[in-house]
Amino acid sequence: MFTVLLVIYLLAAIGVIGLVLIQQGKGADMGASFGAGASNTVFGAGGSGNFLTRMTAVFATVFFVLSLVLGNMSTHKTESQWVDPTQGQVIEQAENVVSEVPAQESSEIPQ
């Protein structure tokens, strides 16, 4: 479940980035007067502004909601094992580590 949400999260992030880069800036109206605005007819009479704005809002909403869900899921994990990627095996985390060095008594303080 976590992996599926992570893939959707990545696709939403790429979608937001792509849609923001495709959109025209405020100064693009001057370029349209010289013939650069002919590609707006593909999206209909309303132009590409409404379509791209709505799609950006949808992708941004999905990205934001998935950020909250994935953050909530990752903070509530209570696993006590982890996989060592170099060895490919599960390693238990030691809770009480016993030192192999003997403790010195207080009467044997070196001078």
DOSE-577024 format. One line per field, with one value per atom (N, C-alpha, C): atom name; y, z, x; residue in three letters; chain; residue number from 1. Coordinates in pm, whole numbers, plus 50000, padded with zeros to 5 digits. Atoms other than C-alpha are relative to their C-alpha. Example, Ala and Ser with C-alpha at 12.3 -4.5 7.8 and 13.67 -1.06 7.14 Angstrom:
% DOSE-577024
atom	[N/CA/C/N/CA/C]
py	[49881/49550/50120/49881/49894/50109]
pz	[50000/50780/50000/49994/50714/50073]
px	[50089/51230/50090/49918/51367/49923]
rest	[ALA/ALA/ALA/SER/SER/SER]
kette	[A/A/A/A/A/A]
nr	[1/1/1/2/2/2]
% end
This chain:
% DOSE-577024
atom	[N/CA/C/N/CA/C/N/CA/C/N/CA/C/N/CA/C/N/CA/C/N/CA/C/N/CA/C/N/CA/C/N/CA/C/N/CA/C/N/CA/C/N/CA/C/N/CA/C/N/CA/C/N/CA/C/N/CA/C/N/CA/C/N/CA/C/N/CA/C/N/CA/C/N/CA/C/N/CA/C/N/CA/C/N/CA/C/N/CA/C/N/CA/C/N/CA/C/N/CA/C/N/CA/C/N/CA/C/N/CA/C/N/CA/C/N/CA/C/N/CA/C/N/CA/C/N/CA/C/N/CA/C/N/CA/C/N/CA/C/N/CA/C/N/CA/C/N/CA/C/N/CA/C/N/CA/C/N/CA/C/N/CA/C/N/CA/C/N/CA/C/N/CA/C/N/CA/C/N/CA/C/N/CA/C/N/CA/C/N/CA/C/N/CA/C/N/CA/C/N/CA/C/N/CA/C/N/CA/C/N/CA/C/N/CA/C/N/CA/C/N/CA/C/N/CA/C/N/CA/C/N/CA/C/N/CA/C/N/CA/C/N/CA/C/N/CA/C/N/CA/C/N/CA/C/N/CA/C/N/CA/C/N/CA/C/N/CA/C/N/CA/C/N/CA/C/N/CA/C/N/CA/C/N/CA/C/N/CA/C/N/CA/C/N/CA/C/N/CA/C/N/CA/C/N/CA/C/N/CA/C/N/CA/C/N/CA/C/N/CA/C/N/CA/C/N/CA/C/N/CA/C/N/CA/C/N/CA/C/N/CA/C/N/CA/C/N/CA/C/N/CA/C/N/CA/C/N/CA/C/N/CA/C/N/CA/C/N/CA/C/N/CA/C/N/CA/C/N/CA/C/N/CA/C/N/CA/C]
py	[49881/50000/50126/49885/50237/50025/49986/50167/50056/49950/50228/50150/49857/50563/50081/49930/50655/50020/49987/50589/50107/49898/50799/50138/49875/51071/50052/49961/51072/50047/49958/51090/50134/49871/51378/50112/49898/51566/50032/49978/51517/50072/49934/51621/50148/49858/51946/50075/49934/52028/50020/49989/51955/50102/49906/52151/50145/49864/52453/50049/49959/52454/50024/49983/52426/50132/49881/52724/50124/49875/53060/50102/49893/53355/50117/49882/53692/50079/49925/53841/49927/50078/53578/50061/49940/53797/50075/49929/54000/49903/50099/53685/49945/50050/53577/50091/49909/53886/49977/50029/53767/49858/50131/53424/49884/50109/53223/49944/50044/53188/49905/50088/52956/49865/50132/52648/49997/49997/52763/49945/50050/52643/49851/50142/52279/49977/50017/52329/50061/49945/52495/50151/49855/52848/50064/49946/52891/50011/49995/52843/49895/50099/52636/50044/49948/52857/49927/50065/52700/49853/50142/52341/49978/50017/52376/50043/49953/52570/49896/50102/52305/49875/50119/52017/50022/49968/52190/49997/50001/52238/49856/50139/51869/49929/50065/51746/50055/49941/51989/49950/50052/51871/49855/50139/51505/49994/49996/51588/50038/49953/51772/49894/50102/51501/49879/50113/51224/50032/49960/51421/49979/50018/51421/49852/50141/51054/49924/50069/50934/50043/49954/51148/49934/50065/51003/49851/50142/50647/49974/50024/50683/50030/49973/50826/49895/50101/50544/49860/50130/50262/49962/50047/50054/49869/50119/49804/50002/50009/49682/49931/50064/49527/50091/49929/49676/49910/50085/49524/50070/49948/49574/49983/50014/49654/49934/50062/49533/49850/50142/49194/49930/50059/49138/49916/50077/49006/50093/49922/49122/49996/49988/49247/50054/49955/49277/50114/49890/49601/49961/50036/49542/50111/49900/49716/50022/49990/49640/49949/50037/49643/49988/50023/49492/50027/49965/49636/49886/50104/49390/50051/49942/49629/50000/50001/49566/50141/49871/49862/50004/49987/49994/50034/49966/50007/50138/49864/50344/50006/49999/50239/49986/50020/50167/50115/49882/50519/50018/49982/50552/50142/49870/50835/50045]
pz	[50000/50000/50000/49990/50093/49867/50127/49766/49891/50100/49554/50020/49973/49726/49967/50032/49682/49849/50146/49306/49952/50036/49276/50040/49952/49480/49904/50095/49240/49869/50124/48936/50015/49976/49091/50003/49996/49158/49860/50138/48800/49920/50069/48675/50033/49961/48875/49935/50060/48753/49850/50144/48390/49964/50032/48395/50029/49971/48557/49891/50106/48293/49867/50126/48008/49996/49998/48120/49954/50050/47962/50112/49902/48166/49966/50022/48194/49877/50113/47924/49868/50123/47665/49900/50090/47516/49885/50105/47318/49893/50097/47156/49916/50074/47052/49884/50109/46835/49879/50111/46622/49946/50056/46551/50093/49909/46854/50073/49928/46991/49923/50083/46717/50065/49937/46937/50104/49902/47174/49945/50058/46930/50027/49970/47028/50119/49878/47367/49991/50018/47225/50009/50002/47236/50130/49871/47606/50013/49994/47534/50097/49915/47725/50146/49864/48034/50099/49907/48194/50020/49992/48112/50083/49928/48237/50145/49863/48545/50083/49928/48642/50023/49985/48581/50103/49900/48785/50140/49870/49070/50045/49965/49057/50043/49965/49057/50130/49875/49334/50120/49891/49548/50031/49979/49496/50068/49941/49580/50148/49862/49899/50090/49920/50022/50020/49986/49951/50089/49907/50135/50144/49864/50446/50035/49975/50412/50018/49989/50352/50125/49877/50637/50123/49889/50870/50006/50002/50760/50043/49967/50799/50146/49859/51151/50092/49917/51278/49978/50018/51170/50128/49878/51466/49973/50032/51311/50077/49926/51514/49918/50086/51218/49883/50120/50927/49913/50094/50616/49962/50041/50552/49849/50146/50178/49946/50049/50147/50022/49967/50306/49955/50041/50206/50108/49890/50548/50103/49897/50833/50126/49880/51138/50112/49882/51481/50065/49929/51664/50146/49861/51998/50093/49907/52287/50115/49889/52570/49952/50047/52451/50120/49888/52699/49951/50037/52685/50037/49974/52663/50085/49920/52849/50145/49860/53225/50062/49932/53442/50110/49894/53677/50131/49869/54046/50042/49960/54215/50082/49919/54440/49911/50088/54138/49904/50085/54009/49965/50038/53809/50029/49966/53914/49906]
px	[50083/50000/50087/49911/50281/50071/49929/50464/49909/50095/50154/49976/50020/50090/50124/49876/50455/50016/49994/50436/49902/50099/50117/50050/49943/50289/50107/49895/50585/49940/50065/50358/49929/50065/50161/50103/49895/50486/50051/49955/50604/49892/50111/50258/49992/50003/50264/50115/49883/50614/49979/50022/50524/49893/50108/50199/50039/49956/50360/50095/49907/50634/49930/50072/50381/49923/50085/50170/50074/49944/50224/50004/49990/50338/49910/50084/50167/50045/49948/50391/49987/50010/50297/49901/50098/50021/50066/49929/50273/50049/49954/50413/49886/50115/50064/49964/50033/50027/50090/49909/50321/49983/50027/50172/50031/49966/50287/49878/50118/49934/49911/50082/49807/49977/50015/49854/49888/50109/49577/49870/50124/49310/49981/50011/49382/49907/50077/49214/49861/50135/48900/50000/50014/48763/50047/49958/48845/50150/49855/49212/50055/49935/49462/50005/49991/49444/49913/50091/49139/50035/49967/49238/50126/49874/49595/49988/50019/49487/49926/50076/49233/50083/49917/49473/50111/49896/49744/49940/50066/49497/49970/50029/49397/50127/49873/49758/50057/49950/49852/49920/50083/49558/50036/49960/49653/50136/49866/50016/49992/50011/49916/49936/50068/49676/50091/49909/49927/50119/49893/50196/49957/50050/49979/49982/50024/49884/50132/49871/50241/50076/49936/50370/49939/50069/50107/50036/49968/50183/50144/49859/50559/50031/49973/50540/49940/50064/50320/50056/49937/50552/50072/49934/50669/50072/49924/50907/50131/49875/51202/50108/49902/51383/50030/49964/51569/50084/49929/51719/50128/49870/52088/50012/50000/52106/50126/49877/52466/50000/50000/52399/49872/50126/52036/49935/50056/51942/49939/50067/51723/50085/49917/51912/49912/50075/51750/50076/49937/51819/50018/49971/51987/49952/50050/51813/50098/49905/52059/50136/49867/52419/50091/49909/52664/50141/49863/53012/50094/49902/53301/50116/49893/53534/49954/50043/53524/50009/50002/53436/50105/49901/53703/49930/50057/53631/50049/49966/53641/50129/49876/53935/50122/49886/54156/50016/49987/54188/50149/49859/54515/50046/49947/54740/50108]
rest	[MET/MET/MET/PHE/PHE/PHE/THR/THR/THR/VAL/VAL/VAL/LEU/LEU/LEU/LEU/LEU/LEU/VAL/VAL/VAL/ILE/ILE/ILE/TYR/TYR/TYR/LEU/LEU/LEU/LEU/LEU/LEU/ALA/ALA/ALA/ALA/ALA/ALA/ILE/ILE/ILE/GLY/GLY/GLY/VAL/VAL/VAL/ILE/ILE/ILE/GLY/GLY/GLY/LEU/LEU/LEU/VAL/VAL/VAL/LEU/LEU/LEU/ILE/ILE/ILE/GLN/GLN/GLN/GLN/GLN/GLN/GLY/GLY/GLY/LYS/LYS/LYS/GLY/GLY/GLY/ALA/ALA/ALA/ASP/ASP/ASP/MET/MET/MET/GLY/GLY/GLY/ALA/ALA/ALA/SER/SER/SER/PHE/PHE/PHE/GLY/GLY/GLY/ALA/ALA/ALA/GLY/GLY/GLY/ALA/ALA/ALA/SER/SER/SER/ASN/ASN/ASN/THR/THR/THR/VAL/VAL/VAL/PHE/PHE/PHE/GLY/GLY/GLY/ALA/ALA/ALA/GLY/GLY/GLY/GLY/GLY/GLY/SER/SER/SER/GLY/GLY/GLY/ASN/ASN/ASN/PHE/PHE/PHE/LEU/LEU/LEU/THR/THR/THR/ARG/ARG/ARG/MET/MET/MET/THR/THR/THR/ALA/ALA/ALA/VAL/VAL/VAL/PHE/PHE/PHE/ALA/ALA/ALA/THR/THR/THR/VAL/VAL/VAL/PHE/PHE/PHE/PHE/PHE/PHE/VAL/VAL/VAL/LEU/LEU/LEU/SER/SER/SER/LEU/LEU/LEU/VAL/VAL/VAL/LEU/LEU/LEU/GLY/GLY/GLY/ASN/ASN/ASN/MET/MET/MET/SER/SER/SER/THR/THR/THR/HIS/HIS/HIS/LYS/LYS/LYS/THR/THR/THR/GLU/GLU/GLU/SER/SER/SER/GLN/GLN/GLN/TRP/TRP/TRP/VAL/VAL/VAL/ASP/ASP/ASP/PRO/PRO/PRO/THR/THR/THR/GLN/GLN/GLN/GLY/GLY/GLY/GLN/GLN/GLN/VAL/VAL/VAL/ILE/ILE/ILE/GLU/GLU/GLU/GLN/GLN/GLN/ALA/ALA/ALA/GLU/GLU/GLU/ASN/ASN/ASN/VAL/VAL/VAL/VAL/VAL/VAL/SER/SER/SER/GLU/GLU/GLU/VAL/VAL/VAL/PRO/PRO/PRO/ALA/ALA/ALA/GLN/GLN/GLN/GLU/GLU/GLU/SER/SER/SER/SER/SER/SER/GLU/GLU/GLU/ILE/ILE/ILE/PRO/PRO/PRO/GLN/GLN/GLN]
kette	[A/A/A/A/A/A/A/A/A/A/A/A/A/A/A/A/A/A/A/A/A/A/A/A/A/A/A/A/A/A/A/A/A/A/A/A/A/A/A/A/A/A/A/A/A/A/A/A/A/A/A/A/A/A/A/A/A/A/A/A/A/A/A/A/A/A/A/A/A/A/A/A/A/A/A/A/A/A/A/A/A/A/A/A/A/A/A/A/A/A/A/A/A/A/A/A/A/A/A/A/A/A/A/A/A/A/A/A/A/A/A/A/A/A/A/A/A/A/A/A/A/A/A/A/A/A/A/A/A/A/A/A/A/A/A/A/A/A/A/A/A/A/A/A/A/A/A/A/A/A/A/A/A/A/A/A/A/A/A/A/A/A/A/A/A/A/A/A/A/A/A/A/A/A/A/A/A/A/A/A/A/A/A/A/A/A/A/A/A/A/A/A/A/A/A/A/A/A/A/A/A/A/A/A/A/A/A/A/A/A/A/A/A/A/A/A/A/A/A/A/A/A/A/A/A/A/A/A/A/A/A/A/A/A/A/A/A/A/A/A/A/A/A/A/A/A/A/A/A/A/A/A/A/A/A/A/A/A/A/A/A/A/A/A/A/A/A/A/A/A/A/A/A/A/A/A/A/A/A/A/A/A/A/A/A/A/A/A/A/A/A/A/A/A/A/A/A/A/A/A/A/A/A/A/A/A/A/A/A/A/A/A/A/A/A/A/A/A/A/A/A/A/A/A/A/A/A/A/A/A/A/A/A]
nr	[1/1/1/2/2/2/3/3/3/4/4/4/5/5/5/6/6/6/7/7/7/8/8/8/9/9/9/10/10/10/11/11/11/12/12/12/13/13/13/14/14/14/15/15/15/16/16/16/17/17/17/18/18/18/19/19/19/20/20/20/21/21/21/22/22/22/23/23/23/24/24/24/25/25/25/26/26/26/27/27/27/28/28/28/29/29/29/30/30/30/31/31/31/32/32/32/33/33/33/34/34/34/35/35/35/36/36/36/37/37/37/38/38/38/39/39/39/40/40/40/41/41/41/42/42/42/43/43/43/44/44/44/45/45/45/46/46/46/47/47/47/48/48/48/49/49/49/50/50/50/51/51/51/52/52/52/53/53/53/54/54/54/55/55/55/56/56/56/57/57/57/58/58/58/59/59/59/60/60/60/61/61/61/62/62/62/63/63/63/64/64/64/65/65/65/66/66/66/67/67/67/68/68/68/69/69/69/70/70/70/71/71/71/72/72/72/73/73/73/74/74/74/75/75/75/76/76/76/77/77/77/78/78/78/79/79/79/80/80/80/81/81/81/82/82/82/83/83/83/84/84/84/85/85/85/86/86/86/87/87/87/88/88/88/89/89/89/90/90/90/91/91/91/92/92/92/93/93/93/94/94/94/95/95/95/96/96/96/97/97/97/98/98/98/99/99/99/100/100/100/101/101/101/102/102/102/103/103/103/104/104/104/105/105/105/106/106/106/107/107/107/108/108/108/109/109/109/110/110/110/111/111/111]
% end
